[in-house]
Protein backbone atom coordinates (compact mmCIF):
# COMPACT_ATOMS: atom_id res chain seq x y z
CA UNK A 1 0.00 0.00 0.00
CA UNK A 2 1.68 3.19 -1.14
CA UNK A 3 1.88 5.06 2.13
CA UNK A 4 4.56 7.53 1.15
CA UNK A 5 3.39 7.59 -2.46
CA UNK A 6 0.72 10.27 -2.27
CA UNK A 7 0.07 12.94 0.38
CA UNK A 8 -3.63 12.08 0.28
CA UNK A 9 -2.84 8.42 0.86
CA UNK A 10 -0.58 9.30 3.79
CA UNK A 11 -3.29 11.39 5.42
CA UNK A 12 -5.89 8.75 4.64
CA UNK A 13 -3.86 5.97 6.25
CA UNK A 14 -2.96 8.25 9.14
CA UNK A 15 -6.63 8.99 9.81
CA UNK A 16 -7.40 5.31 9.40
CA UNK A 17 -4.82 4.48 12.06
CA UNK A 18 -2.81 2.26 9.72
CA UNK A 19 0.14 4.62 9.85
CA UNK A 20 3.18 2.49 10.66
CA UNK A 21 5.40 5.50 9.93
CA UNK A 22 4.83 8.18 12.54
CA UNK A 23 5.31 11.58 10.86
Secondary structure, DSSP 4 states (H G I P E B T S, - for coil): --TTT-HHHHHHHHHHT---S--
